[in-house]
Amino acid sequence: MSKLILHNYFRSSTSFRVRAALNLKCLDYQYVAYHLGKKQQRADAYLRLNPQGLVPALEISSKKVVTQSLAIIEYLDEVYPQVPLLPKAPLERARVRSIAMMVACDIHPLNNLRVLEHLRAEHGADDDAVASWFRHWATETFIAIETRLVCESETGQYCHGDSPSLADICLVAQVVNNKRFDIGLDPYPAIARIYDRCMSSAAFVAAMPANQPDTE
Amino acid sequence: MSKLILHNYFRSSTSFRVRAALNLKCLDYQYVAYHLGKKQQRADAYLRLNPQGLVPALEISSKKVVTQSLAIIEYLDEVYPQVPLLPKAPLERARVRSIAMMVACDIHPLNNLRVLEHLRAEHGADDDAVASWFRHWATETFIAIETRLVCESETGQYCHGDSPSLADICLVAQVVNNKRFDIGLDPYPAIARIYDRCMSSAAFVAAMPANQPDTE
């Protein structure tokens, strides 16, 4: 099997998710960086790999590419079942996916770089307005995630039980992202506890934006 | 097995997705409506079911609730495998999920009601600015979806092959949503063809916002 190639960017939260999944499964991969600030993900060669012009994309052979971070992680979990990132039972899988999607559908899409840039360019948002926008969506959903983690009996050392899952991957990536807008974890003790637990794992630490080949 | 209860709203695009999945699988369900304009999804009784205060939520027994439309549909596909909404092979599943997530992560979260209301209330957006915002995100990603559907050999009568999948469900729901902002399908012949194909199916028609108990 040819080596996996991850097209990504050190600071990208969705790239972080895939790096964490690859690391948790101990999968070796080639790291190819695209500087989003320089719009390298919009270059023709990359658009041929991913017409959406977004990172990450996982190249699994010279012709086959998987895009969208959650689709990539589900693919990895199906093809490399060691260190599963989803439980076995459908209802448990649904819980993990739903927590992951609270981040992946209700926080991150609103707060990623292209959206913040668009707010500035087209809607006259200044630094304060951009920060307020980011904090609004992150906070609204973090409150709901914290409530679920506290109230639902399936929560363990991680979001679901005592092993890391797709939910932890998305949650930790968002906690890291939040730091750029000074959103701390004091109001979210359950999230803080799970974040600390994940950060005690080399797989998560190696996925961090600070530890990539293209880190600035 | 107790009857499935779908907590939803006729106009909600994510609710449409789940209704289409339930219909495609010929699953009977009880319809419970929440008027988003009246903030009924923020009432205490519903927040106990779904602390996020968003629709849809699928109640599968008196205690168990699944939230997030894509997590619900994956759950339904695992528990009720008749009329599968994902292919069997991992790479094919990844393609279907990635197209679904282009809508579910990169269009819909930016364009749903709570975001448009927030743009008006907090960022002074008027009708024109809101419409421009909606069209920007819908168009950017529809161009990329159209490119994929045209260029990728897996495209068939539907987004993936000749049977409806999670990708078609998300795509059709977004096409319906786009109509509210006069975004037509002339620039997207592949999407238009697939939309027409889906609309020839009673399952999709019965899921349409116009055909629900709470339709206004």
HADDOCK unambig.tbl for C-alpha pairs under 7 A between the chains (distance, minus, plus):
assign (segid A and resid 51 and name CA) (segid B and resid 144 and name CA) 5.43 0.50 0.50
assign (segid A and resid 51 and name CA) (segid B and resid 147 and name CA) 6.85 0.50 0.50
assign (segid A and resid 51 and name CA) (segid B and resid 148 and name CA) 6.92 0.50 0.50
assign (segid A and resid 52 and name CA) (segid B and resid 141 and name CA) 6.86 0.50 0.50
assign (segid A and resid 52 and name CA) (segid B and resid 144 and name CA) 5.08 0.50 0.50
assign (segid A and resid 66 and name CA) (segid B and resid 94 and name CA) 6.53 0.50 0.50
assign (segid A and resid 66 and name CA) (segid B and resid 95 and name CA) 6.81 0.50 0.50
assign (segid A and resid 67 and name CA) (segid B and resid 98 and name CA) 5.90 0.50 0.50
assign (segid A and resid 68 and name CA) (segid B and resid 98 and name CA) 5.36 0.50 0.50
assign (segid A and resid 68 and name CA) (segid B and resid 101 and name CA) 6.71 0.50 0.50
assign (segid A and resid 71 and name CA) (segid B and resid 94 and name CA) 5.26 0.50 0.50
assign (segid A and resid 71 and name CA) (segid B and resid 97 and name CA) 5.49 0.50 0.50
assign (segid A and resid 71 and name CA) (segid B and resid 98 and name CA) 5.46 0.50 0.50
assign (segid A and resid 72 and name CA) (segid B and resid 94 and name CA) 6.69 0.50 0.50
assign (segid A and resid 75 and name CA) (segid B and resid 90 and name CA) 5.77 0.50 0.50
assign (segid A and resid 75 and name CA) (segid B and resid 91 and name CA) 6.82 0.50 0.50
assign (segid A and resid 75 and name CA) (segid B and resid 94 and name CA) 5.79 0.50 0.50
assign (segid A and resid 78 and name CA) (segid B and resid 90 and name CA) 6.32 0.50 0.50
assign (segid A and resid 79 and name CA) (segid B and resid 90 and name CA) 6.83 0.50 0.50
assign (segid A and resid 90 and name CA) (segid B and resid 75 and name CA) 5.78 0.50 0.50
assign (segid A and resid 90 and name CA) (segid B and resid 78 and name CA) 6.32 0.50 0.50
assign (segid A and resid 90 and name CA) (segid B and resid 79 and name CA) 6.82 0.50 0.50
assign (segid A and resid 91 and name CA) (segid B and resid 75 and name CA) 6.85 0.50 0.50
assign (segid A and resid 94 and name CA) (segid B and resid 66 and name CA) 6.54 0.50 0.50
assign (segid A and resid 94 and name CA) (segid B and resid 71 and name CA) 5.29 0.50 0.50
assign (segid A and resid 94 and name CA) (segid B and resid 72 and name CA) 6.71 0.50 0.50
assign (segid A and resid 94 and name CA) (segid B and resid 75 and name CA) 5.81 0.50 0.50
assign (segid A and resid 95 and name CA) (segid B and resid 66 and name CA) 6.81 0.50 0.50
assign (segid A and resid 97 and name CA) (segid B and resid 71 and name CA) 5.51 0.50 0.50
assign (segid A and resid 98 and name CA) (segid B and resid 67 and name CA) 5.91 0.50 0.50
assign (segid A and resid 98 and name CA) (segid B and resid 68 and name CA) 5.35 0.50 0.50
assign (segid A and resid 98 and name CA) (segid B and resid 71 and name CA) 5.47 0.50 0.50
assign (segid A and resid 101 and name CA) (segid B and resid 68 and name CA) 6.70 0.50 0.50
assign (segid A and resid 104 and name CA) (segid B and resid 105 and name CA) 6.73 0.50 0.50
assign (segid A and resid 105 and name CA) (segid B and resid 104 and name CA) 6.73 0.50 0.50
assign (segid A and resid 105 and name CA) (segid B and resid 105 and name CA) 5.12 0.50 0.50
assign (segid A and resid 105 and name CA) (segid B and resid 109 and name CA) 6.01 0.50 0.50
assign (segid A and resid 106 and name CA) (segid B and resid 109 and name CA) 6.11 0.50 0.50
assign (segid A and resid 109 and name CA) (segid B and resid 105 and name CA) 6.00 0.50 0.50
assign (segid A and resid 109 and name CA) (segid B and resid 106 and name CA) 6.12 0.50 0.50
assign (segid A and resid 109 and name CA) (segid B and resid 109 and name CA) 6.38 0.50 0.50
assign (segid A and resid 109 and name CA) (segid B and resid 110 and name CA) 6.83 0.50 0.50
assign (segid A and resid 110 and name CA) (segid B and resid 109 and name CA) 6.82 0.50 0.50
assign (segid A and resid 110 and name CA) (segid B and resid 110 and name CA) 5.91 0.50 0.50
assign (segid A and resid 141 and name CA) (segid B and resid 52 and name CA) 6.84 0.50 0.50
assign (segid A and resid 144 and name CA) (segid B and resid 51 and name CA) 5.42 0.50 0.50
assign (segid A and resid 144 and name CA) (segid B and resid 52 and name CA) 5.07 0.50 0.50
assign (segid A and resid 147 and name CA) (segid B and resid 51 and name CA) 6.85 0.50 0.50
assign (segid A and resid 148 and name CA) (segid B and resid 51 and name CA) 6.93 0.50 0.50
